[in-house]
Amino acid sequence: MFEPAAEQIAKMRLDADAGRDGANRAPGVQPIISGDGRGTLRQGADGLAGFISAAGEQDQTAGALSGGWLGTSGAGPADGGLIGLTGGDGDFGRPRFDQDIRRGGYAWWYLDAISDDGAHALTLIAFIGSVFSPYHAWANAKAPAEPEAFCAMSMVLYEPRGGYWAMTERKRERLSRSCQHLQIGPSGLRWENGVLTAEINEITVPIPRRLRGRLTFTPSRVHNRQFMLDAAGRHRWQPIAPAGRVEVAFDMPGLSWSGQAYFDSNDGDAPLADDFATWNWCRAEDGGAIYYDVQRRDGTEQHLALQIDEAGMRDIAAPGLRDVAKTGWRVARQVHADAGSEPVVLKTLEDAPFYARSIIQTEIGGKAKKMLHESLDLNRFSKSWVKFLLPFRMPRL
């Protein structure tokens, strides 16, 4: 029953990869480099109702969308596990799209943004060695896999009347990268003169629609602090630019907006599930603070709290963790909150079997804080039934 839809999605993806964009490209939107060759869709059903909640689904309150993202942002250690300062904590930081990635490992670059009016949001993640790919996980279970063979450009738009989700995995032949550019199929990132530009040309699931446009992110300040996530130093996180401005212009769907954005990167030498059990990550909506709390496989924990302002990035004290309501998939969520206060989940943006992304209202230091929050359960991700579901949202060319 799914064959016609699958054929339609496959044709749309192949046309995008081959650069057949037609006359519908937004004015001024040009590809970073030319599209690469064709591929064959690995067959699977193209929809799964209820697997991930509709964008903008609300838990308690109605109103404009306040934020959201897709994809994990990273973690930091409790013991001051700072492992890199190249050029200092200032204007010398930048992404390195050509970095070495070991077999079995990964790297990703993550951006989330919220429009100034709160009505729109997005997340963009470029994966080399896609950490939440069932195909990558199955390959790693046999032997450390080549990360370049499992690449994806994940793009999610959250709109007042619905959302757009795209995450097609591609092989090594559709990857091109240098120090300042990264191309995965027909979509790419470029870092030039301290500005990140993304050109997106993808096909959404479960309903096949073209997702095509450009976004430009200008950081307020760039940081070079890199943190070790585990005791062995196999996983690393760099909050490159926790605050900045984004300009968004898409012709499919037709929209344009400006807003606040956040940009970071992660890389590692082994699958995430090998070294981590769960984590909770959140950042203040204005980008001024980041909190990350990780449960490691060896039973230890790490807790990171950072303040980001004009003076730079510094460690701060954090109040204790408080439980908030579990998701529909029973994924636990915790957030920092002052003693005696009651944090509230305002919206659940994504609700999947092993992760959740939410907007949570909390109180820290006597001040109300609206946090963009993420919970990840890698114990759940490791279940075979979860990996069976993932291709419905993550098709592979």
C-alpha positions as CSV (number, residue, x, y, z in Angstrom):
1,M,0.0,0.0,0.0
2,F,3.0,2.3,0.5
3,E,4.6,1.7,-3.0
4,P,3.2,4.8,-4.8
5,A,4.3,7.2,-2.0
6,A,7.7,5.5,-1.8
7,E,8.2,5.9,-5.5
8,Q,7.3,9.5,-5.3
9,I,9.7,10.2,-2.5
10,A,12.5,8.4,-4.2
11,K,12.0,10.3,-7.5
12,M,11.9,13.7,-5.6
13,R,15.1,12.8,-3.7
14,L,16.9,11.7,-6.8
15,D,15.9,14.8,-8.7
16,A,17.2,16.9,-5.8
17,D,20.5,15.0,-5.6
18,A,21.0,15.4,-9.4
19,G,20.5,19.2,-9.2
20,R,17.2,19.2,-11.1
21,D,15.6,22.1,-9.1
22,G,13.5,23.5,-11.9
23,A,12.4,27.1,-11.8
24,N,11.2,27.1,-8.2
25,R,14.4,28.2,-6.4
26,A,14.0,31.3,-4.3
27,P,15.6,34.4,-5.7
28,G,19.2,34.5,-4.7
29,V,19.3,31.0,-3.4
30,Q,22.2,29.1,-5.1
31,P,23.8,25.8,-4.2
32,I,27.1,25.8,-2.4
33,I,28.5,23.2,-4.8
34,S,26.8,21.3,-7.5
35,G,24.5,18.4,-6.6
36,D,25.9,15.0,-6.8
37,G,24.8,11.7,-8.4
38,R,21.8,9.4,-8.1
39,G,21.1,6.7,-5.6
40,T,18.4,4.2,-4.8
41,L,16.0,4.5,-1.9
42,R,16.2,1.7,0.6
43,Q,12.6,0.7,0.8
44,G,10.4,1.1,3.8
45,A,7.0,2.4,4.8
46,D,6.7,6.2,4.6
47,G,4.6,7.1,7.5
48,L,4.1,6.2,11.1
49,A,1.3,8.0,12.9
50,G,2.2,9.2,16.4
51,F,5.9,8.2,16.2
52,I,6.9,11.9,16.6
53,S,4.5,14.5,17.7
54,A,3.3,17.2,15.3
55,A,5.4,20.3,15.5
56,G,3.9,22.8,17.8
57,E,1.9,20.3,19.8
58,Q,1.2,21.8,23.2
59,D,1.2,20.2,26.6
60,Q,-0.5,23.0,28.6
61,T,-0.7,26.4,26.9
62,A,-1.8,27.7,23.6
63,G,-0.2,30.4,21.6
64,A,2.7,31.1,19.3
65,L,5.5,28.6,19.0
66,S,8.2,29.5,21.4
67,G,11.0,27.3,20.1
68,G,12.3,23.9,19.3
69,W,15.0,21.9,17.6
70,L,15.9,18.5,16.4
71,G,19.1,16.7,17.4
72,T,21.3,16.6,20.4
73,S,23.5,19.5,21.3
74,G,26.2,17.9,23.5
75,A,27.3,17.6,27.0
76,G,30.0,18.7,29.4
77,P,31.8,17.3,32.4
78,A,31.3,17.9,36.0
79,D,35.1,17.9,36.7
80,G,36.0,20.9,34.5
81,G,36.9,18.6,31.6
82,L,38.0,21.4,29.3
83,I,40.3,19.8,26.7
84,G,40.9,22.5,24.1
85,L,41.5,26.2,23.8
86,T,42.8,27.0,20.3
87,G,43.2,30.8,19.9
88,G,41.5,31.5,23.2
89,D,37.9,32.1,24.1
90,G,37.1,34.9,21.7
91,D,36.8,35.5,18.0
92,F,39.0,32.7,16.7
93,G,36.7,29.7,17.0
94,R,35.0,28.2,14.0
95,P,33.7,24.8,12.8
96,R,36.2,22.4,11.2
97,F,34.3,20.5,8.6
98,D,37.4,18.6,7.5
99,Q,38.3,17.1,10.9
100,D,39.4,13.5,11.2
101,I,36.7,11.1,12.3
102,R,37.7,7.6,13.5
103,R,35.9,4.5,12.4
104,G,32.9,3.9,14.7
105,G,32.8,7.6,15.5
106,Y,30.9,10.7,14.4
107,A,30.8,14.4,14.1
108,W,27.8,16.8,13.9
109,W,27.1,20.5,13.6
110,Y,23.9,21.7,15.2
111,L,21.9,25.0,14.9
112,D,18.6,25.9,16.4
113,A,16.7,29.2,15.9
114,I,13.5,30.9,17.0
115,S,11.9,33.8,15.2
116,D,11.6,37.2,16.9
117,D,7.8,36.9,17.1
118,G,7.9,33.4,18.5
119,A,5.8,32.0,15.7
120,H,8.5,30.0,13.9
121,A,11.5,27.8,14.8
122,L,13.9,25.4,13.2
123,T,16.7,23.0,13.8
124,L,19.5,22.0,11.4
125,I,22.0,19.2,12.0
126,A,24.7,18.0,9.6
127,F,25.8,14.5,10.5
128,I,28.9,12.6,9.5
129,G,28.4,9.2,11.1
130,S,24.8,9.7,11.9
131,V,24.5,8.9,15.6
132,F,20.8,8.1,15.6
133,S,20.8,6.2,12.3
134,P,19.7,2.6,12.6
135,Y,21.9,1.8,9.5
136,H,25.0,3.2,11.2
137,A,24.1,1.4,14.5
138,W,23.7,-1.9,12.7
139,A,27.0,-1.5,10.9
140,N,28.8,-0.6,14.1
141,A,27.4,-3.7,15.8
142,K,29.5,-5.8,13.4
143,A,32.7,-3.7,13.4
144,P,33.6,0.0,13.8
145,A,32.0,1.5,10.7
146,E,33.2,4.2,8.4
147,P,31.4,7.4,9.5
148,E,31.5,9.0,6.0
149,A,29.2,6.2,4.7
150,F,26.4,7.4,7.0
151,C,25.8,11.1,6.4
152,A,22.6,13.2,6.7
153,M,21.5,16.8,6.7
154,S,18.6,17.0,9.1
155,M,16.2,20.0,8.7
156,V,13.1,20.6,10.7
157,L,10.8,23.7,10.4
158,Y,8.3,24.4,13.2
159,E,5.4,26.4,11.9
160,P,2.2,27.7,13.6
161,R,0.0,25.3,11.5
162,G,2.4,22.3,11.3
163,G,5.9,21.4,10.6
164,Y,8.4,20.0,8.0
165,W,10.8,17.2,8.8
166,A,13.6,16.0,6.5
167,M,16.4,13.6,7.3
168,T,17.7,11.5,4.4
169,E,20.8,9.5,5.0
170,R,23.4,9.4,2.2
171,K,26.5,7.4,1.3
172,R,30.2,8.6,1.1
173,E,29.8,9.4,-2.6
174,R,27.4,12.2,-1.7
175,L,29.7,13.8,0.9
176,S,32.2,16.6,0.1
177,R,34.0,18.7,2.7
178,S,36.9,21.0,3.3
179,C,37.9,23.2,6.2
180,Q,35.1,25.7,5.5
181,H,32.4,23.8,3.6
182,L,30.4,20.7,4.0
183,Q,28.1,19.2,1.3
184,I,25.8,16.3,1.9
185,G,23.8,15.5,-1.2
186,P,22.1,18.6,-2.4
187,S,22.3,20.5,0.9
188,G,25.4,22.2,2.4
189,L,27.0,24.4,5.0
190,R,29.6,27.1,4.4
191,W,31.6,29.1,7.1
192,E,33.0,32.3,5.6
193,N,34.1,35.5,7.3
194,G,32.7,34.4,10.6
195,V,29.2,33.7,9.2
196,L,27.5,30.3,8.7
197,T,25.4,29.8,5.5
198,A,23.2,26.8,4.9
199,E,21.6,25.9,1.6
200,I,18.9,23.3,2.0
201,N,17.3,21.1,-0.6
202,E,15.6,18.1,0.9
203,I,12.4,16.0,0.8
204,T,10.2,15.7,3.9
205,V,8.7,12.6,5.5
206,P,6.2,11.1,6.1
207,I,4.4,13.4,3.6
208,P,6.8,14.0,0.6
209,R,7.3,17.7,0.1
210,R,10.2,19.8,-1.1
211,L,12.1,21.7,1.6
212,R,14.3,24.2,0.0
213,G,15.8,27.5,1.1
214,R,18.7,29.3,2.8
215,L,19.6,30.4,6.3
216,T,22.4,32.7,7.4
217,F,23.7,32.7,11.0
218,T,25.8,35.6,12.3
219,P,27.2,34.8,15.8
220,S,27.4,37.4,18.5
221,R,30.6,35.9,19.7
222,V,32.6,32.8,18.8
223,H,34.1,30.5,21.4
224,N,36.9,27.9,21.3
225,R,36.3,26.0,24.5
226,Q,36.0,22.3,23.9
227,F,34.8,20.0,26.6
228,M,35.4,16.3,27.2
229,L,32.1,14.4,27.8
230,D,33.4,11.1,29.2
231,A,36.3,10.2,31.4
232,A,38.3,8.6,28.6
233,G,38.0,11.6,26.3
234,R,36.2,9.7,23.5
235,H,33.4,12.3,23.1
236,R,33.8,16.1,22.8
237,W,31.5,19.1,22.7
238,Q,32.2,22.7,21.6
239,P,29.6,25.4,22.1
240,I,30.9,27.5,19.1
241,A,28.3,30.3,19.2
242,P,25.6,30.1,21.9
243,A,24.0,33.3,20.6
244,G,23.6,35.1,17.3
245,R,21.2,36.3,14.6
246,V,19.7,34.2,11.9
247,E,18.0,35.2,8.6
248,V,15.8,32.5,7.1
249,A,14.4,32.5,3.5
250,F,12.7,29.4,2.0
251,D,10.8,29.2,-1.2
252,M,9.4,25.7,-0.5
253,P,7.6,26.4,1.8
254,G,7.4,30.1,1.1
255,L,8.5,31.8,4.3
256,S,11.1,34.3,5.6
257,W,11.9,35.4,9.1
258,S,14.7,36.6,11.5
259,G,15.5,35.6,15.0
260,Q,17.9,34.4,17.7
261,A,20.0,31.2,17.1
262,Y,22.5,28.9,18.7
263,F,25.3,26.9,17.1
264,D,27.5,24.1,18.5
265,S,29.3,20.9,17.4
266,N,30.1,17.4,18.7
267,D,32.5,14.7,17.7
268,G,33.5,11.3,19.1
269,D,35.5,8.1,18.6
270,A,32.7,5.6,19.4
271,P,28.9,5.3,19.3
272,L,27.1,7.4,21.9
273,A,25.3,4.4,23.4
274,D,28.7,2.8,24.3
275,D,29.5,5.4,26.8
276,F,26.2,7.2,27.8
277,A,22.9,6.0,29.3
278,T,20.9,9.2,29.5
279,W,21.3,13.0,29.4
280,N,19.3,16.2,29.9
281,W,20.4,19.3,28.1
282,C,18.9,22.8,28.1
283,R,19.8,26.3,27.2
284,A,18.2,29.6,28.1
285,E,16.0,30.9,25.2
286,D,18.3,34.0,24.9
287,G,21.4,31.8,24.7
288,G,22.8,33.2,28.0
289,A,23.2,29.9,29.9
290,I,23.6,26.2,29.1
291,Y,23.1,23.3,31.5
292,Y,24.0,19.7,30.7
293,D,23.6,16.6,32.9
294,V,24.9,13.2,31.8
295,Q,24.6,9.7,33.1
296,R,27.6,7.6,31.9
297,R,27.6,3.9,31.3
298,D,30.2,3.4,34.1
299,G,27.7,4.8,36.6
300,T,29.3,8.2,37.1
301,E,27.7,11.5,36.3
302,Q,28.8,14.8,34.9
303,H,27.1,18.2,35.3
304,L,28.0,21.3,33.3
305,A,26.6,24.8,33.9
306,L,27.9,27.7,31.8
307,Q,27.1,31.4,31.7
308,I,27.6,33.2,28.4
309,D,27.7,37.0,28.1
310,E,29.8,39.8,26.8
311,A,32.6,38.9,29.2
312,G,32.8,35.4,27.6
313,M,32.0,31.9,28.8
314,R,32.4,30.9,32.5
315,D,31.4,28.1,34.9
316,I,28.5,28.9,37.2
317,A,26.7,27.1,40.1
318,A,23.4,25.4,39.3
319,P,20.4,24.6,41.5
320,G,19.3,21.0,41.8
321,L,17.6,18.9,39.2
322,R,13.8,18.5,39.3
323,D,11.6,16.0,37.6
324,V,9.0,17.2,35.2
325,A,6.2,15.3,33.4
326,K,7.4,12.4,31.3
327,T,6.5,12.4,27.6
328,G,3.9,10.3,25.8
329,W,6.6,7.7,25.1
330,R,7.5,7.8,28.9
331,V,10.9,9.5,28.4
332,A,12.0,11.1,31.6
333,R,12.7,14.9,31.7
334,Q,14.7,16.8,34.3
335,V,15.6,20.5,34.6
336,H,17.4,22.7,37.0
337,A,15.1,24.7,39.3
338,D,15.3,26.6,42.6
339,A,14.2,24.8,45.7
340,G,10.5,25.2,46.2
341,S,9.8,26.1,42.6
342,E,7.8,24.0,40.2
343,P,9.1,23.8,36.6
344,V,6.4,23.4,33.9
345,V,6.5,21.9,30.5
346,L,5.0,24.5,28.2
347,K,5.3,22.6,24.9
348,T,6.6,19.2,23.7
349,L,8.0,19.8,20.3
350,E,9.3,16.3,19.6
351,D,8.2,13.1,21.4
352,A,9.9,10.0,20.2
353,P,10.7,6.6,21.8
354,F,14.1,7.6,22.9
355,Y,14.2,11.4,23.0
356,A,12.1,14.5,23.7
357,R,12.5,18.2,22.9
358,S,10.5,20.6,24.9
359,I,10.1,24.2,26.1
360,I,10.2,24.2,29.9
361,Q,9.5,27.2,32.2
362,T,11.7,27.1,35.3
363,E,13.1,29.4,38.0
364,I,16.9,29.8,38.6
365,G,18.4,32.3,41.0
366,G,14.9,33.7,41.7
367,K,14.3,34.5,38.0
368,A,11.9,32.9,35.6
369,K,13.7,31.1,32.8
370,K,12.3,29.7,29.6
371,M,14.5,26.8,28.5
372,L,14.9,24.9,25.3
373,H,15.3,21.4,26.7
374,E,16.3,17.9,25.4
375,S,16.2,14.5,27.0
376,L,17.9,11.5,25.5
377,D,17.5,7.9,26.6
378,L,20.2,5.8,24.9
379,N,19.1,2.7,26.8
380,R,15.8,3.0,24.9
381,F,17.7,3.8,21.6
382,S,19.6,0.5,21.9
383,K,16.4,-1.5,21.8
384,S,15.9,-3.4,18.5
385,W,12.2,-2.3,18.2
386,V,13.3,1.3,18.3
387,K,15.8,0.8,15.5
388,F,13.0,-0.9,13.5
389,L,10.9,2.2,13.7
390,L,13.6,4.8,12.8
391,P,13.7,4.2,9.0
392,F,10.1,5.6,8.8
393,R,11.7,9.0,9.7
394,M,15.2,8.4,8.4
395,P,15.2,6.9,4.9
396,R,18.5,6.1,3.3
397,L,19.6,6.7,-0.3
